[in-house]
Amino acid sequence: MQPHHFARRWDGSPVTMPPRRRLRVDASSPSRLLRRGQCSRCRECGNLVDWHPRADHRPIGLHPHELPTRPVPTACRWHLSCGVAYRGADSTWCRVPHAAVCPGRTPDTDLAPALTEFRRRLAVLTRRRIDAGLFTPPPPVAGLTTVQPDKRPVLPIVEILHIRYLAERPLDALRCVSQTRRGHRCPHPVLDPAAPSGVWTLTTVLSTIGQLVVPAEHLVLYSLSRAPYAEQLRWRAQRCPAHMVASTAPDLTLAGWQVFDPLLHHAHIHTHLPDTAPASPET
């Protein structure tokens, strides 16, 4: 079905804001994320991105507008069902990943002519935002420090339900993703001094994956494997004790976990245990 087109400014923002209404998540919905929490701007190009969970609970950033399916390569076709993104398209319209057309990134492969033209249009929007002072391109990454002074990793590896994840920020800075009654994001941290905590441990990682050699034999991770099952679910959902998994409060943003990959996340592998446990924000 052809998407509806509303009046928008040159940067993609709506001309008029619709009246606010109470939002809720249906009990049968596979996604707890509110619609208003899905949209953000790319840190590399400044254009709008819609974030949706996939069937494996990993997030994917899609371009907000639909495109005709025919000129889009099969690998770039996505569709939404009940707020969840699935690969492929069963209609004449589809969504494309923003990473495939982001003008701030170098394409991994040659793009189709339709996507090349679309990427060029996004580059024009990026230039307009830069000229208007609305966006500043990020500086090149150089000399990134991935260890804090007390040897705690800035982006730690956390083991939840025997699956290793890379956190989006330090453990004591992880914030609950739930919505409060006033419509704001919950300010409480996920780490709670009164709840069962995990332990820093030094474990091994596979030295080879196929024919590729991982450049480290050991890694430090924060293991929650000995915590109760409900506590591990709370951490994976990135909720504070007041917004447990069984809570009906919707989410304002996606949980910031990435499935740990020794090859992609090699810069965040550390082989020395931290000097102290993660400090609670209330201590």
N, C-alpha and C positions, 0 to 999 in steps of 0.2 A: 504494500500500500504506500502511496506517495506521501512523504512527510508533510506536515503542516508548516508553513513558513510565516513567522511573525516578524513584525518590523524590528529591525536591529540596527545598531550603529556600525560603523566601519570596523570596530574591533570585536564585533560579535556580541556585545552586551545588549540586552533588550532596551527599547526606547521607553516603554512604560512597564512598571512593575505591577503584577497582578495583586489583588488584595490578599493579605495573609489569611490562612486558614489552618485549622488544627490538622496536623499530620499524624498518622499512625501506621503501623505495619500490621498487615493481616497475619493472623496466626498460621495460615497455611502457606505463607510466602517463604521460599527458600532463602531469601535475602532479607536481612534485618536492617539494611542500609536505607536511610531516607533519601529521597530524590535530591533534596537540596544539598546533601552531603557528598554527592558524587562528582560535582563539578569543581574544577580547580584550573589553574594556569600552569603550563609547562615551565619548569625552571630554566630550560635551555632556549626556548623561543618565545615564551610569553603568550602563546595561544591557548584557547580553551581546550580542556581535556575532561572527558567523562570517565570516571573510574567505576568498574563493575567487577564483582567477584565471578570467577569461573567455576566450573563444576568441581574442580579440585581445591576450591577456596582461595586460590591465588588471585590477586588483583590484576587487571589489565586496563590500560588507558586507551579509550577509543575516541575518535573524533566525534564531536557532538552531532554532526549532521550526517544523514544517510546519503549514499551515493548509488548510482545505477550499478547493478550487479555485473552486467555483461563486460564492461571494460576493466573491471577489477580482477586481478589474479586470484585464483582459487585459494591460495595460502593466506590472502589478506581479507577474506570474506568472513565477517562475524555477524551474528544476529543475537537479539536479546529475547529472553523468555522469562517472565516473572522476575526481572531484575538481574538475571544471571546471563553471562555472555557465553555463547557457544560458537565454535568454529563452523563455517559454512553458512549458506543462505538459501532459504527455500522460497524466496520471493524475488521480485525484480529490483529490490532495494536492499542494501547491506550497510554495515558499518566497517570502518577500516581502523587498524591500530594507529594511534598517533605516532608511535615510534617509527613506523614505516614512511611517514610523510613529514616528519619533523624537520624543519629547515635548519635547526641547530645541531643536527647530527649528520654524520656521513653515512649514506646508505650502504648496507652490506652487499647488496646485489643491485643489478640494473633494474630500475623501476619501469613499470609499464608506462606508455605515453600519457595515459589519463592521470596516473598518480604523479608523474613528473610535473605535469601542468598544475595539478592541485598543490603540490609541494611549493611550486613557484609562487602561487597565490598566497600561501601561508607566509612565505618569506617576505612578501610585500607588506603584509599585516605586521610582521615583526619589525620591519624597518620603520613603519609608521608609528608604532608604539615607542620605539627607541627615540625617534625624532621628537615625539610629543613628551618625552620624559616619563613615560609610564612603565618602561621596562629597561632594565640594565642587564646585559648579557653577563653570565657568570664568568669569573676569571678562570684561566686554565689551572687545573689541579696540579700543584707542585709542592712537594714536601709535606704531604698530608700526614698528620700525627694520628695514629690509631691506638695509642696507649696513653692513659692518663698518668699523672705523676705517681700514683700509688700502684701502677702496673695493671690497673683494671682496663680492659679493652673499651674503647669508646663505643664501638658497635659490637656487643658481645654475641657469642653463639650460645643459644639456650636450647636445652633438650627438654621437650614437652611430649609426653606420651610416646617416648622412644623415637621421636623425630627431631632432627636438629634444625633450628631456625636461626637466621641472622636478624637481630633486632634492629630497629630503625634508629635507636638512640640508647644511651646508657640505661641500665636497669632502673636506677633511681629517678630517671626522667620520663619513664613510660607513663603515659596518661590515659585514663579511661576514655573509651570512645563512645560511651552512652550519652543520651540526651537527658538533660534535667527537665523538671516540670516547667521551667521558664523558657525552654527551647534552646538553652546554651549547652555547650559541651561540658561534661562533668570535669571539675578541676581536680579530682582526687587521683592519686597515683595508683598504679597496679600493685606496686610493692607495698605490703602491709606488714608492720612489725608484729602484729598479733596473729597473723596467719602463718601456717607452716611454710618455711622458706626452703630454698634449694641450697646446694653446696657447689662451690667451685671445685672442679676436678680436672685432672690431667688424663686424657684418654688418647687412644690411638685413632688414626685415620688411615684408610686404605692407601698404601704407597703407590698403587697403580690402579688405574681405571681403564680397562682395555689395554691399549698400547701407550696410553698417556701416563706419565709419571707425576704424581703429586709432589711438590717440592717440600713437604713436611711430613714427618712420621707421627708427630704428636700434636695435640691441640688442647687448649684450655676452653672449657665450656661451663656454663651454669646449669647444673642438672636439677630438674624437678621430678625425676623419676620416682623418688621415694615419697613425694608429697601425695596426699589423697587424690583420687581420680577427679573429684569435683574441683579441687584446687587447680589441677592441671588444665581442666577445661576453662576455668576462669582466666588463667594466664593466656591460653591460646586465643580466647575471645577478646583479650585485652580489656578486661573490666575490673573495676574496683570491687571490694567486698560488698558494698552497698548495691551494686548492679551485678548480681550474680548471673550466670548463664540462664537461669530460669526466669529472670526478670523480664517484664513486658516492655521495658524501655527500649526504644529503637536506637540504632547506631547513627552517629553523625558523620563518621568517617570509617574507612576500612582499617582493620588491624594492620599494624606495620611490620608483620613478619614476612620474611622471605625464606623459602626452603633453602637450607645451606648447601652450597655446591663448592667443594674444595678447589675447583679450578677457577670458577668465576669470582669467588670470595677469598682468594688466596691472601690478599692484603690484610684480611682481618683474622688470620690464623696466628695465634700466639702460643708459645711453648713454655711460658713461665707463669706459675700461679700468682694471683694478685696478693698483695700484702694484707688487705683487709676485705671483709665481706662488703657487699653493696650497702651503702648507707641509706637508711630510710629518710625520706624528706622531712619526717616529723622529729628526727633526732638531731 
